[in-house]
Amino acid sequence: MSKEPDKKLYIYSSGAKMGLALVVLLLILHSAGKLIGSGWTSLSWIVYIIAIYLTMSVYRDRYNNGVLSYGNGLLFGLKISTLSGIIVGFFYFILIRFIDPGVKDAMIALAEEAYLALGMPESQVEMMYEAIQMTTNPWVMLMSNALGGLINGTIVSLIVALVVQRKGDPFKEVMKDVE
């Protein structure tokens, strides 16, 4: 029996676990009032690094007989990161839509303050209000978090795949057909 279904299940479960770990982190930050406008959200990079490293190592050893090319490692990281980004996107969708709609207003206020701090005239920032409000739409947040997960996962996977990759023994590969 092929390990292919098991591989897919492992990829999906790894992405789901990483997504849930990120959601737990975001829930903790939200309950502490540090979700918007603080640097604490950068802790998500640590979650990405640890989750991708650990799951990629297990994937290599359990499903690929201890062998993992750089490309396959990168692809693995992209898959689980995209899935986790979708889960985080759903978290933001539920948070903004149902749990705490005030988060949307805080995001808009933060964006306006950032534009004003860059030296934009207040009249121009007011004209941009519609565009700023559109970026905090729950549906847009869902899609942007999926894309953000892919981008973050790409960056982390590029590095982690270098560390986790392991080439097989070419002699064993050739001789397996002879035996």
trRosetta pair geometry for C-beta under 8 A, 3 or more apart (Angstrom, degrees):
i j d omega theta_ij theta_ji phi_ij phi_ji
2 5 7.1 103 93 3 92 80
3 6 4.8 -60 -167 49 69 118
3 7 5.7 81 131 -35 86 96
3 63 5.6 176 144 -143 135 81
4 7 5.5 -50 -147 29 31 115
4 8 6.7 28 157 -16 64 102
5 8 5.8 -55 -150 37 35 110
5 9 6.2 34 153 -18 67 107
6 9 5.6 -55 -146 39 32 112
6 10 6.2 35 154 -21 66 106
6 63 6.6 -167 107 -108 103 111
7 10 5.7 -57 -150 36 28 111
7 11 6.4 29 152 -20 64 104
7 59 7.6 77 -142 -149 82 94
7 63 4.8 120 -98 -164 90 145
8 11 5.7 -52 -149 34 33 112
8 12 6.4 29 154 -15 66 106
9 12 5.8 -56 -147 40 31 109
9 13 6.1 24 157 -14 67 110
10 13 5.9 -56 -139 42 29 106
10 14 6.0 32 158 -23 64 108
10 55 7.8 162 163 -167 94 99
10 58 7.7 -146 -170 114 130 109
10 59 6.3 153 130 -102 134 87
10 62 7.5 173 -114 90 161 130
10 63 6.4 -146 38 -47 158 144
11 14 5.8 -55 -146 35 26 111
11 15 6.5 24 156 -15 62 107
11 59 7.6 62 -78 -111 74 131
11 76 6.7 -126 -114 -143 103 77
11 79 5.2 -16 -175 120 123 137
11 80 6.1 -131 -167 -67 69 88
11 83 7.9 134 147 -8 80 149
12 15 5.9 -57 -149 38 30 109
12 16 6.2 28 154 -18 65 109
12 83 6.6 -177 -136 -129 54 164
13 16 5.5 -53 -144 39 34 113
13 17 6.2 36 156 -21 66 105
14 17 5.8 -53 -146 36 29 110
14 18 6.4 25 156 -15 63 106
14 51 7.4 139 -179 172 86 97
14 55 4.0 108 -143 -156 129 148
14 59 7.4 -29 -51 -58 159 116
14 80 4.6 -51 109 -116 104 135
15 18 5.9 -56 -147 38 30 108
15 19 6.2 32 154 -19 65 108
15 79 6.5 -97 -63 131 130 72
15 80 3.8 -152 -78 -145 79 61
15 81 7.2 -97 -122 -15 94 17
15 82 7.2 -29 -138 66 136 60
15 83 2.9 48 158 73 144 132
15 84 5.1 -136 -168 -39 70 76
15 87 7.6 156 146 -11 84 125
16 19 5.6 -55 -147 38 30 113
16 20 6.3 29 156 -17 65 106
16 83 6.5 -58 -54 144 56 124
16 84 7.5 -164 -84 -86 14 70
16 87 6.6 128 -131 -67 54 149
17 20 5.8 -54 -146 38 30 109
17 21 6.4 34 153 -21 64 104
17 51 7.0 178 106 -142 95 118
17 55 7.6 158 66 -77 126 133
18 21 5.6 -51 -148 34 33 113
18 22 6.5 33 152 -17 64 104
18 47 6.8 132 -159 153 80 99
18 48 7.3 67 -167 -109 124 49
18 51 4.0 113 -106 166 105 157
18 52 7.4 48 -105 -55 148 65
18 55 7.3 -78 -49 -12 115 148
18 80 5.8 84 18 158 142 107
18 81 7.3 -58 109 -95 151 48
18 83 7.8 97 58 86 106 94
18 84 4.1 -55 99 -88 102 142
19 22 5.7 -56 -151 37 32 110
19 23 6.3 32 151 -20 66 105
19 83 6.3 -99 -39 125 129 75
19 84 3.6 -162 -67 -135 77 63
19 85 7.4 -97 -103 -5 102 22
19 86 7.2 -38 -112 65 145 65
19 87 2.9 69 176 57 141 145
19 88 5.9 -134 -148 -34 84 75
19 149 7.9 -1 -96 -122 92 146
20 23 5.4 -50 -144 36 36 113
20 24 6.4 41 154 -22 66 100
20 87 6.7 -65 -52 159 54 150
21 24 5.7 -49 -150 33 31 112
21 25 6.6 34 150 -18 62 104
21 47 5.1 173 123 -155 117 122
21 51 6.2 -176 47 -73 151 133
22 25 5.5 -52 -151 36 35 114
22 26 6.3 32 152 -16 67 106
22 44 5.6 48 -132 -135 99 103
22 47 5.5 154 -80 116 75 156
22 84 6.0 100 7 174 136 111
22 87 7.3 122 59 93 113 108
22 88 5.1 -42 112 -82 132 116
22 91 8.0 -159 107 12 91 156
23 26 5.6 -55 -145 40 33 110
23 27 6.2 37 153 -22 66 104
23 87 6.4 -87 -42 140 121 103
23 88 6.3 -157 -69 -101 78 64
23 91 4.6 -169 -119 -85 103 149
24 27 5.7 -52 -146 35 30 113
24 28 6.5 32 154 -19 63 103
25 28 5.8 -55 -153 34 30 111
25 29 6.4 26 152 -14 65 107
25 43 6.0 -157 -163 100 133 115
25 44 6.1 161 101 -86 152 74
25 47 6.1 -109 -27 -49 151 146
26 29 5.6 -54 -145 40 34 111
26 30 6.1 37 154 -22 67 105
26 35 6.4 63 -165 -122 75 110
26 41 7.5 36 -104 -121 80 92
26 44 7.8 27 -59 -80 89 116
26 88 7.0 121 -19 -141 151 95
26 91 6.2 103 78 137 146 146
27 30 5.6 -52 -143 36 31 112
27 31 6.3 27 158 -16 65 105
27 91 7.9 -103 -54 -162 89 129
28 31 6.0 -57 -147 39 28 106
28 32 6.3 17 155 -9 63 112
29 32 5.8 -64 -145 45 30 105
29 34 4.6 -95 -161 81 81 90
29 35 4.5 119 121 -79 102 68
29 38 7.4 -161 -163 65 113 126
29 40 5.3 167 -121 111 118 126
29 41 6.4 84 -156 -79 172 72
29 43 8.0 177 -64 40 126 126
30 33 7.6 40 -179 -72 30 25
30 34 7.9 -102 -63 53 19 57
30 35 4.3 22 -85 -45 65 138
30 95 7.0 -121 -112 -138 158 135
30 100 7.3 171 -173 27 125 155
30 103 7.6 -31 -131 -93 112 130
32 40 7.9 -71 84 118 132 173
34 38 4.3 -53 -166 42 82 158
34 40 4.5 29 148 30 128 148
34 41 7.9 -173 135 -42 87 75
35 38 7.4 69 37 32 9 107
35 40 8.0 -71 -86 75 29 114
35 41 7.0 72 -153 -71 48 110
35 103 7.0 -32 98 -130 135 116
36 103 6.5 174 -46 -151 132 78
36 106 4.5 102 97 130 169 124
36 107 6.0 -117 -129 -74 128 66
36 110 5.9 -147 171 -37 105 148
37 106 7.3 -106 -14 166 115 105
37 110 5.0 -145 -74 -112 103 131
38 41 6.8 124 82 -10 75 85
39 42 5.4 -19 176 4 75 119
40 43 5.9 -14 176 -7 61 113
41 44 5.9 -7 172 -8 65 113
42 45 5.7 -14 178 4 67 113
43 46 5.4 -40 -169 26 59 115
43 47 6.9 62 137 -18 73 97
44 47 5.3 -49 -154 34 46 116
44 48 6.4 51 147 -22 70 99
44 152 7.5 -32 126 -159 112 159
45 48 5.5 -49 -150 34 36 114
45 49 6.3 34 154 -19 67 105
45 152 7.3 -132 -103 -158 70 115
45 156 7.4 176 -156 -78 74 119
46 49 5.8 -53 -146 36 32 110
46 50 6.2 24 159 -12 66 109
47 50 6.2 -59 -142 42 26 104
47 51 5.8 19 164 -13 65 117
48 51 6.2 -64 -139 43 20 104
48 52 5.9 11 168 -11 63 115
48 81 7.0 40 -138 -112 104 107
48 152 5.6 -115 -102 150 157 112
48 153 6.7 -141 -151 -90 117 57
48 156 4.6 -155 142 -49 115 164
49 52 6.4 -62 -141 40 20 102
49 53 6.1 16 162 -16 60 114
49 156 5.6 -139 -84 -144 61 122
49 160 7.0 174 -145 -71 63 121
50 53 6.0 -61 -145 39 24 109
50 54 6.1 14 164 -11 64 113
51 54 6.3 -61 -142 41 24 103
51 55 6.0 8 168 -5 64 116
51 80 7.5 -153 137 136 110 134
51 84 7.7 92 119 -79 157 159
52 55 6.4 -63 -136 47 24 100
52 56 5.7 23 166 -19 64 117
52 77 5.0 40 -149 -124 123 101
52 80 6.9 166 -104 78 77 130
52 81 7.2 3 -84 -62 118 102
52 153 7.0 155 -86 -141 135 79
52 156 5.3 134 26 128 158 123
52 157 5.9 -123 -167 -82 145 73
52 160 5.0 151 119 37 115 172
53 56 6.1 -62 -141 39 19 107
53 57 6.3 20 160 -20 60 110
53 160 5.1 -131 -82 -140 73 123
53 163 7.3 -14 -125 83 101 133
53 164 6.8 -176 -143 -61 62 122
54 57 5.9 -58 -151 33 27 111
54 58 6.6 21 155 -13 63 107
55 58 5.7 -54 -147 39 35 110
55 59 6.1 41 152 -24 66 106
55 76 7.8 -165 118 155 99 117
55 80 6.4 115 102 -100 152 173
56 59 5.4 -50 -144 36 32 117
56 60 6.4 37 154 -22 64 103
56 68 7.2 124 173 177 90 167
56 73 5.7 61 -162 -148 127 91
56 76 5.6 129 -113 104 89 136
56 77 6.4 -9 -76 -66 128 89
56 157 7.8 150 -75 -128 146 84
56 160 6.0 125 31 139 157 121
56 161 7.0 -116 -167 -89 154 63
56 164 4.7 40 122 158 118 176
57 60 5.8 -52 -151 33 30 112
57 61 6.4 14 158 -7 64 111
57 164 5.5 -124 -78 -131 69 116
58 61 6.0 -64 -143 46 30 102
58 62 5.4 4 171 1 71 120
59 62 6.7 -60 -121 48 17 94
59 63 5.4 -37 -164 37 58 118
59 64 6.7 38 143 -2 69 110
59 68 7.1 81 103 -97 92 137
59 76 5.7 150 111 -149 168 152
60 63 7.6 -23 -61 53 5 76
60 64 5.3 -54 -147 54 42 119
60 66 6.4 42 147 -144 87 26
60 67 6.9 -157 -165 72 86 18
60 68 3.8 -71 -113 -30 105 131
60 73 7.4 3 -72 -92 112 99
60 164 5.9 -170 -29 165 148 104
60 165 8.0 -167 -110 -116 141 27
60 166 6.3 98 -179 26 136 112
61 64 7.6 9 -17 54 11 78
61 66 5.5 30 -118 -90 59 63
64 67 5.1 -117 143 67 102 67
64 68 5.3 100 87 -74 156 76
64 72 7.3 123 -103 131 155 151
65 168 7.5 38 98 -105 110 117
66 166 6.1 -65 157 99 72 143
66 168 7.8 115 91 -100 84 78
67 166 5.7 -119 -123 94 41 89
67 167 6.7 16 -142 -169 94 19
67 168 4.1 -7 -106 -62 141 95
68 72 5.5 -131 -162 86 74 116
68 73 5.0 83 153 -63 117 98
68 76 7.9 -39 -154 -3 126 144
68 161 7.8 -126 136 -149 115 79
68 164 6.1 -22 81 129 142 94
68 165 5.4 -125 97 -125 86 51
68 166 5.7 57 35 35 77 77
69 72 4.6 89 54 11 84 102
69 73 6.8 -148 91 -6 43 88
69 165 6.2 12 -171 -142 20 110
69 167 7.4 55 -97 -97 67 68
70 73 5.8 -59 -151 38 29 112
70 74 6.3 30 153 -19 65 107
70 161 5.1 97 -154 144 63 114
70 162 6.7 26 -123 -86 108 52
70 165 4.8 -20 -74 -87 64 151
71 74 5.7 -54 -147 36 30 111
71 75 6.3 30 155 -18 65 107
71 161 8.0 110 -37 178 10 146
72 75 5.6 -52 -144 38 33 112
72 76 6.3 40 154 -24 64 103
73 76 5.6 -50 -149 32 31 114
73 77 6.5 30 154 -16 63 105
73 157 6.9 173 136 -172 78 92
73 160 7.1 -148 163 107 118 81
73 161 3.2 146 108 -130 122 96
73 164 5.5 156 -133 80 139 112
73 165 5.4 -104 -14 -74 147 83
74 77 5.8 -57 -152 37 31 111
74 78 6.4 32 152 -20 66 106
74 154 7.8 36 -167 -138 95 62
74 157 5.0 113 -135 141 56 115
74 158 6.5 39 -115 -88 108 50
74 161 4.7 -37 -57 -47 68 166
75 78 5.6 -53 -147 35 33 113
75 79 6.4 34 156 -21 65 104
76 79 5.9 -57 -153 33 29 111
76 80 6.6 13 160 -6 65 107
76 157 7.4 174 75 -138 69 126
76 161 7.9 145 47 -95 100 106
77 80 6.3 -62 -144 42 29 99
77 81 5.9 25 160 -18 66 115
77 153 5.3 171 152 176 85 93
77 154 7.5 136 114 -94 112 28
77 156 6.5 -155 -171 93 134 88
77 157 2.6 163 97 -103 155 126
77 160 6.3 137 -88 65 142 123
77 161 6.4 -106 -9 -51 134 105
78 81 5.9 -62 -142 41 26 110
78 82 6.2 27 161 -22 64 107
78 150 6.5 33 -156 -145 82 77
78 153 5.5 133 -111 121 39 122
78 154 6.2 38 -97 -81 93 72
78 157 6.1 -93 -45 26 65 169
79 82 6.1 -57 -150 32 25 108
79 83 6.6 20 156 -12 61 108
80 83 5.7 -55 -150 40 35 111
80 84 6.2 33 153 -18 68 107
80 153 7.0 174 78 -135 69 137
81 84 5.7 -54 -143 40 32 109
81 85 6.2 38 153 -24 64 105
81 149 4.9 174 160 161 75 83
81 150 6.0 130 111 -102 107 32
81 152 6.2 -163 -164 82 127 81
81 153 2.1 -76 -48 -76 178 147
81 154 7.3 -142 79 -27 159 53
81 156 7.3 155 -87 50 139 116
81 157 6.9 -110 -20 -33 137 122
82 85 5.5 -52 -148 33 31 115
82 86 6.7 34 152 -20 63 100
82 146 6.4 36 -163 -171 72 81
82 149 5.6 135 -112 106 26 112
82 150 4.8 33 -90 -81 85 88
82 153 6.7 -93 -36 31 58 156
83 86 5.7 -51 -153 31 34 112
83 87 6.7 33 149 -17 64 103
83 149 7.7 -129 54 141 29 148
84 87 5.5 -52 -151 36 38 114
84 88 6.3 37 151 -17 68 103
84 149 5.3 179 83 -149 78 134
84 153 7.5 137 47 -68 114 125
85 88 5.6 -52 -145 39 33 110
85 89 6.2 41 151 -24 64 104
85 145 5.3 176 -177 142 79 69
85 146 4.4 118 121 -130 110 33
85 147 7.0 -170 163 28 148 20
85 148 5.8 167 -138 72 120 69
85 149 1.7 -135 -61 9 113 138
85 150 6.0 -67 4 -23 161 64
85 152 7.5 153 -80 38 113 110
85 153 7.4 -100 -34 -17 116 120
86 89 5.4 -51 -148 34 32 118
86 90 6.6 34 152 -19 63 100
86 142 7.6 32 -148 -177 59 84
86 145 7.5 139 -95 103 20 96
86 146 4.7 38 -78 -103 67 102
86 149 7.0 -89 -15 33 52 155
87 90 5.8 -51 -152 34 33 111
87 91 6.7 39 146 -22 62 101
88 91 5.3 -47 -152 31 37 118
88 92 6.6 35 151 -15 66 100
88 145 4.7 -141 100 173 97 130
88 148 7.8 -83 88 78 135 114
88 149 6.3 155 33 -66 124 119
89 92 5.8 -53 -150 37 33 107
89 93 6.3 39 149 -23 65 105
89 141 6.4 161 -148 127 75 68
89 142 3.7 90 165 -150 111 52
89 143 6.8 106 -145 -26 145 18
89 144 7.4 150 -112 59 109 53
89 145 3.4 178 -78 68 81 120
89 146 5.1 -25 -31 -40 149 79
89 149 7.7 -92 -29 -14 100 123
90 93 5.2 -49 -145 34 35 118
90 94 6.3 32 157 -15 67 104
90 142 6.4 53 -70 -125 45 104
91 94 6.1 -58 -149 39 28 105
91 95 6.1 29 153 -21 65 111
92 95 5.4 -53 -140 38 32 115
92 96 6.0 20 165 -10 68 110
92 138 7.0 177 124 -141 80 71
92 141 4.4 -122 123 147 131 128
92 142 6.7 -165 72 -73 102 55
92 145 5.8 161 15 -41 136 149
93 96 6.5 -64 -144 43 21 99
93 97 5.7 3 166 -5 61 123
93 138 4.4 91 -135 179 67 104
93 139 7.2 59 -115 -78 111 38
93 141 6.2 176 -70 82 64 109
93 142 4.7 22 -59 -68 120 109
94 97 6.1 -63 -128 48 22 102
94 98 5.5 -38 -169 37 63 113
94 99 6.1 51 139 -13 78 109
95 98 7.6 -60 -99 54 5 71
95 99 4.9 -48 -132 50 46 120
95 100 5.7 -22 -179 43 78 92
95 103 5.9 3 141 25 107 159
96 99 7.9 11 -12 47 17 82
96 100 7.3 -43 -97 79 33 64
96 101 6.2 68 -175 -117 52 52
96 103 5.5 -105 -96 72 75 114
96 104 5.1 88 -149 -57 107 102
96 136 7.1 -174 -140 170 148 84
96 138 4.7 -171 82 -88 121 95
96 141 6.4 111 5 23 150 161
97 101 7.3 29 -138 -88 10 87
97 138 4.6 23 -54 -86 103 162
100 103 4.9 77 109 -23 104 103
101 104 5.7 -32 -176 17 62 115
101 105 7.5 58 136 -11 71 98
102 105 5.4 -50 -157 37 52 113
102 106 6.3 55 146 -21 74 102
103 106 5.5 -54 -149 37 35 113
103 107 6.4 38 151 -22 66 103
104 107 5.7 -54 -151 33 31 112
104 108 6.5 30 152 -18 64 105
104 136 4.6 125 -149 153 84 127
105 108 5.6 -53 -147 36 34 112
105 109 6.2 34 154 -18 66 106
106 109 5.7 -53 -145 38 31 111
106 110 6.2 34 154 -21 64 106
107 110 5.7 -54 -147 36 29 112
107 111 6.4 29 154 -18 64 105
107 135 8.0 -135 142 102 124 94
107 136 4.7 150 91 -107 134 128
108 111 5.8 -55 -150 36 30 110
108 112 6.4 30 153 -18 65 106
108 129 7.6 46 -167 -150 117 76
108 132 5.4 106 -137 135 80 115
108 133 6.0 19 -107 -89 127 66
108 136 5.8 -81 -58 -6 86 155
109 112 5.7 -54 -147 37 31 111
109 113 6.3 32 154 -19 65 106
110 113 5.8 -54 -147 37 30 111
110 114 6.4 33 153 -22 64 105
111 114 5.6 -53 -149 33 32 113
111 115 6.6 30 154 -17 65 103
111 132 4.8 169 104 -146 143 120
111 135 7.5 124 -89 68 163 133
112 115 5.9 -55 -150 36 32 109
112 116 6.4 29 153 -16 66 107
112 125 5.5 96 -147 174 82 125
112 129 7.6 15 -88 -99 115 78
112 132 6.6 54 -60 -159 79 173
113 116 5.7 -57 -146 40 32 110
113 117 6.1 35 153 -23 66 107
114 117 5.6 -53 -146 35 30 113
114 118 6.6 33 152 -21 62 104
115 118 5.7 -54 -154 32 34 113
115 120 4.6 -35 164 35 89 139
115 124 7.8 -138 159 103 126 96
115 125 4.7 150 103 -109 132 108
115 128 6.8 -179 -121 65 171 151
116 119 7.9 85 176 -46 34 11
116 120 6.2 -87 -92 58 35 85
116 122 6.7 26 -108 -90 108 72
116 125 5.8 -15 -63 -61 82 160
120 124 5.0 -112 176 81 103 123
120 125 5.3 119 109 -56 122 93
121 124 4.7 90 64 5 85 103
121 125 7.2 -154 96 -5 45 86
122 125 5.5 -54 -148 37 37 112
122 126 6.3 41 153 -22 68 103
123 126 5.7 -51 -150 34 32 113
123 127 6.6 33 150 -20 63 103
124 127 5.5 -51 -151 33 35 113
124 128 6.5 31 150 -17 64 107
125 128 5.6 -59 -151 38 34 111
125 129 7.4 68 145 -56 59 77
126 129 5.6 -12 -166 -29 42 115
128 131 5.1 -57 -167 45 70 113
128 132 5.6 72 134 -26 88 102
129 132 5.6 -57 -145 39 31 111
129 133 6.0 31 157 -21 66 108
130 133 5.7 -56 -147 37 27 111
130 134 6.4 33 152 -25 63 104
131 134 5.6 -49 -150 29 32 115
131 135 6.9 32 153 -20 62 101
132 135 6.0 -55 -158 30 34 109
132 136 7.1 17 151 -7 64 107
133 136 6.0 -67 -156 42 36 103
133 137 7.4 65 143 -50 63 82
134 137 5.6 -20 -165 -18 43 117
134 140 6.4 92 155 -33 67 163
135 140 5.9 -127 -143 124 33 144
135 141 7.9 89 160 -69 55 73
135 144 7.5 43 -161 -41 81 160
136 140 7.4 34 44 69 8 120
136 141 6.7 23 -155 -57 38 113
137 140 4.2 77 65 10 97 108
137 141 6.7 -165 86 -12 46 85
138 141 5.5 -54 -146 35 32 115
138 142 6.5 39 154 -25 64 100
139 142 5.6 -46 -152 28 34 115
139 143 6.7 25 153 -10 64 104
140 143 5.9 -58 -150 42 34 106
140 144 5.9 29 155 -16 69 112
141 144 5.8 -57 -136 42 28 107
141 145 6.1 28 162 -20 64 108
142 145 6.2 -61 -150 36 23 107
142 146 6.7 24 152 -18 60 105
143 146 5.7 -53 -151 33 34 112
143 147 6.5 29 153 -12 66 106
144 147 5.6 -53 -147 42 35 110
144 148 5.9 41 150 -24 66 107
145 148 5.2 -48 -137 39 34 116
145 149 6.3 43 156 -24 64 99
146 149 5.8 -49 -151 31 29 113
146 150 6.8 30 149 -18 60 104
147 150 5.6 -53 -153 34 35 114
147 151 6.4 32 151 -17 67 105
148 151 5.7 -53 -145 38 33 109
148 152 6.1 30 158 -14 68 108
149 152 5.9 -54 -139 42 28 108
149 153 5.8 29 159 -19 63 113
150 153 5.8 -59 -143 41 24 112
150 154 6.3 31 155 -26 62 104
151 154 5.7 -50 -149 28 30 113
151 155 6.7 27 155 -16 62 103
152 155 5.9 -56 -153 35 32 109
152 156 6.3 20 156 -8 67 110
153 156 5.9 -59 -140 45 31 104
153 157 5.5 28 162 -19 69 115
154 157 5.9 -59 -135 42 22 107
154 158 6.3 34 160 -31 60 103
155 158 6.1 -51 -156 22 24 114
155 159 7.4 7 154 -4 57 105
156 159 6.2 -69 -163 41 35 102
156 160 5.8 20 154 -12 75 117
157 160 5.6 -57 -126 47 35 104
157 161 5.4 39 171 -26 71 109
158 161 6.5 -51 -141 31 15 109
158 162 7.3 20 150 -21 50 105
159 162 5.9 -55 -165 25 34 114
159 163 7.1 22 148 -11 66 106
160 163 5.7 -60 -156 38 40 108
160 164 5.8 19 156 -7 76 115
161 164 6.0 -61 -129 48 31 100
161 165 5.7 49 167 -46 67 101
162 165 6.4 -38 -140 10 19 114
168 172 6.8 -109 165 67 101 113
168 173 5.8 94 118 -55 128 114
169 172 4.1 65 85 11 111 111
169 173 6.8 178 90 -15 58 84
170 173 5.4 -52 -149 33 37 117
170 174 6.5 32 157 -16 69 104
171 174 6.1 -59 -151 38 30 105
171 175 6.0 15 158 -8 66 118
172 175 5.8 -65 -136 48 28 104
172 176 6.2 46 161 -45 65 97
173 176 6.3 -42 -153 6 24 113
174 177 7.1 -65 177 27 39 102
174 178 7.5 28 135 -15 68 112
175 178 5.0 -54 -154 32 56 118
175 179 6.5 56 154 -26 80 98
176 179 6.3 -49 -152 27 33 110
